[in-house]
């Protein structure tokens, strides 16, 4: 209630920059529940205000809400719009989500090669500072591409490498207060087992040496 009251006061008396920052922060608290109340509807409300006052981060967050239908109707056109604005500002979260849209054919024509190129660009431009925020998500997607042959040739060994890196980074995200990563973490763990089976099946047979 206190945070809500402060945000209301900020909207009445604050600058655009202050409203954008406050709306983004309050929306994130509602989105994750870290502020004591979890509400996607209130998060969308705050993000919408913040985005209108210039917050690109709030716009990116709205993209996620429309992509997954979190208390709004799924709208891939709006999601793409917000992700594109974020990607032009250098937000890797937005860029890899555009990759997801090409991978799945959401709003844009399905194009696995374009998706792989986008994920690869995210990996190439990933900075040390960005690793805790987006590293796990990018590694997971590279693993999927190499495991499933999405836009590139299948490579079980390379896929295993990326899934292992993603697993460690997802553990760190969870420790840092992100409770929404458990399905992705389990996906990494399951795929590692499948990749090892593929790798083992391709190993040469040296049993003759023991005869």
C-alpha positions, -999 to +999 in steps of 0.1 A: +000+000+000+028+024+009+045+017-025+013+022-043+007+055-025+042+067-033+037+058-069+004+077-070+020+107-055+049+104-080+024+104-109+009+136-096+041+155-088+070+137-103+089+142-135+086+118-165+119+103-156+109+097-120+075+082-130+091+059-155+116+046-129+090+042-102+065+025-124+090+001-137+102-008-102+067-012-087+056-032-117+084-056-112+075-060-076+040-069-085+051-091-114+074-113-092+056-109-059+088-097-042+069-067-028+045-089-009+017-091-035+019-109-068-004-094-095+002-094-132-028-071-137-012-044-114+022-050-130+007-044-165-009-012-151+024+001-137+044-009-168+019+008-191+023+041-172+061+038-170+064+030-207+042+060-216+067+082-196+097+068-215+108+036-198+121+011-224+125-015-196+088-012-188+081-017-225+102-048-226+083-061-196+050-054-213+063-074-242+066-104-219+031-099-206+016-098-241+038-127-252+027-150-224-008-136-218-001-126-182-034-110-172-038-096-207-048-114-239-019-129-258-010-104-285+021-113-305+019-081-325+021-060-294+048-082-280+069-079-311+064-041-311+077-038-275+105-063-280+117-045-312+119-012-293+139-029-266+162-046-291+170-013-309+181+000-275+204-030-270+183-050-246+193-087-251+162-099-234+141-082-261+164-095-289+163-131-279+125-129-276+124-117-311+145-148-319+118-169-302+091-153-323+110-163-355+116-197-340+079-203-334+064-182-362+046-158-338+035-127-357+064-131-381+070-159-406+086-189-390+124-188-398+146-212-378+178-199-394+169-163-385+162-174-349+196-191-347+213-160-361+196-138-335+206-161-307+241-163-319+243-125-321+230-124-285+258-147-275+285-128-294+274-095-278+268-108-243+289-088-218+301-099-183+276-075-168+247-090-188+255-126-180+236-128-147+205-113-163+203-130-197+231-155-199+211-185-189+183-177-214+207-173-243+227-205-234+194-224-232+184-213-266+217-221-282+215-255-266+181-261-281+192-250-316+222-273-315+203-302-300+172-299-323+189-287-354+171-253-353+187-232-381+220-252-378+233-287-379+226-308-348+256-311-325+250-330-292+284-322-277+280-284-283+244-286-270+255-303-238+281-276-233+254-248-236+229-267-214+255-271-187+263-234-187+226-225-187+220-248-157+246-231-136+233-196-145+197-206-138+207-217-103+223-183-098+191-165-110+170-186-086+193-177-057+190-140-067+153-141-063+139-152-097+113-179-090+101-182-126+130-202-139+122-237-126+107-251-158+137-238-178+161-253-153+145-287-155+145-285-193+183-280-192+188-309-169+166-333-190+182-323-222+217-329-208+207-365-202+194-368-237+225-352-252+247-377-233+227-406-248+233-392-283+270-387-276+274-422-262+257-437-292+282-420-315+313-432-297+335-458-315+334-494-304+368-504-289+355-536-273+379-556-296+408-543-276+397-564-246+395-596-266 
